[in-house]
Amino acid sequence: MSAHKREQAGLGRSDIDDLVNARHGDPFAVLGPHSDGAGGQWIRAYLPDALSARAVARDSGETLLQLQQGSVPGLFSGQLQQPQAYRLHINWAGGEQITEDPYSFGDLLLGEMDLYLFAEGNHRELAKVFGAQPVQVDGIDGVRFAVWAPNARRVSVVGHFNNWDGRRHPMRKRVPSGVWELFIPRLQAGETYKYEVLGQDGILPLKADPLALATELPPSTASKVAAPLGHVWQDQGWMRVRAAHQASNAPLSIYELHAGSWQCELDETGEVARYFNWRELAERLVPYIQSLGFTHIELMPIMEHPFGGSWGYQPLSMFAPTARYGSAEDFAAFIDACHQAHIGVILDWVPAHFPTDEHGLAQFDGTALYEYANPLEGFHQDWDTLIYNLGRNEVHGFMLASALHWLKHFHIDGLRVDAVASMLYRDYSRKAGEWVPNRHGGRENLEAIDFLRHLNDVVAVEAPGALVIAEESTAWPGVSQPTQQGGLGFNYKWNMGWMHDTLHYIQNDPIHRTHHHNEMSFGLIYAYSEHFILPISHDEVVHGKHSLIDKMPGDRWQKFANLRAYLAFMWSHPGKKLLFMGCEFGQWREWNHDSELDWYLLKYKEHLGVQRLVSDLNRLYRDEKALHEQDCVPQGFQWLIGDDARNSVYAWLRWSAEGEPLLVVANFTPVPREGYRIGVPFGERWEEVLNSDAQVYAGSNYGNLGGVASEALPSHGQALSLAVNLPPLAVLILRPA
């Protein structure tokens, strides 16, 4: 039989043309071993640019058959008299290769249950099934690839291992799921790869793997095969008590940071030479967080993102930690180190939108797959990004699996969900006529609401004790109410209203604060409508908004006094706490992601004073049940003085569940007030447990010599009262001795 006839045996001209032109949608139908109908088998391999190829016995390596190349360069075929396990021995211009034939593994790779759960949008272990998985098939080590591209005509795995040639490793499509799969033998962890997708209108730019567990270092964009996480966790002690430490009656004090710009290795000119990797960061950060007394850190998004200037808020690899700071093993070691120091770790997580980079999710198979097709639904005008179509089961499940991946695989203690408001409203930041109503004609994004509720319900079951926190900037009702009661089911919501009101107040010159008195007290009207976190985040110290201390009015002394008073007010106000890095020592300049914090400022006593105050506030907040135990219920707060606008003075009691009070008095003018009378319920003497004007904080040290005796003079509805000396621009905290 001629070579031409051999290659044509069982193979039509259209099949050959489709192979050569990389548009064959069913490569297993034509490549690999096939019965010849007479007890033997044909072997076909398409190996563009190969010089020669032969089949050798898989066990002994003995030559079974010299494969012949017919009229089509690279298309090799041959006939065995009887079926036998074989390998391909290929001669390339650059050397020899011996490998199993990917198309000799004919059995389906993904189980029907995996595909069913994926199509249903409820596969909770997607990261262990899709993407690039090092596995053994028929005793052979290699990598199983699986990717969803239902509208593609052909999908191939490409990488250095096949010279980025989409003709070499086309995948098999599983119908009706639209998932493409292929096992490539002998590939190992560390290999870079992408997918070459032939859409209905032609070949697309090479696509990174949506389920990649590792990536190249940006600006390179390829995915990498990741070995199974080998970290041996030592955080069992933390995980056992985590639920109690993260309950609503426990202290929650969060230090928000950007991993790359907290501290860096600098060159001789003081410029950033390189980022620390996760292990180096842990050595420096963990002792610092312990010294300041924060209970948790919150990392700005560390999922791989192409543009560093997005700070991670435009991620493309929702399952891969960025390569900027090391490997997944390094990241796991960082989390473990935090947990062993009893520091919880919260990740920013972005299910609201994704960037339009051509190697990413946009038009992944030539159609709007992950995004809405209509730009009135699928395009974020504010951020030039695309919006996930969470009404599509597969996209819903993809995002659900991403959340669980971080919580379960990396022992993450909570997710802060970014831009929730933009998910809830179809008309978010859009004018009339620029948005598409829901099926009821309303503005609510019903599919996003369903997703958020499902997410919170699933996390409660799959990662008990973990937190899910909403950054939601509107008055959407029930954000932190259980889904069974009609809420969204988050554990906490960022209190953006409190942040805006109080920052607006504190930026006013004290002489004008009398006209803005309600801005500091208004938050108490709705303080218990949700479980709130009080956030002073990165968003408040960038883009011309000034750093926290630089927002403060007055001269240098007054700026520091205002800052200390504001922080003490925040820590004694109902609600959990979040403070962005640099604010804890009064950094003057706005945060810049391209340089480290201005640590040199800690040479100066005023900056050290702020840092010490934050440490003492955290210690007091953790030690005094009155400051955290009833954060989320009205019984934990009692106004004493809320209406003294003329003097810009506020006073209130915080109560523990056992009835132990703390008295908080704030004076937001630079005027010391001697003998200011405040009612108290009981106690012969109240001791001063914190004074933000103390000398140790670089204050003027005006106060009450450690305490105040009560008098039998009723005031503010209380049987007793104190005559308290109020320091200027300061907050006092007292308790019954």
Order of alpha helices (4+ residues) and beta strands (2+ residues): alpha-alpha-beta-beta-beta-beta-beta-beta-beta-alpha-beta-beta-beta-beta-beta-beta-beta-beta-beta-alpha-beta-beta-beta-alpha-beta-beta-beta-alpha-beta-alpha-beta-beta-alpha-beta-alpha-alpha-beta-beta-alpha-alpha-beta-alpha-beta-alpha-beta-beta-beta-beta-beta-beta-beta-beta
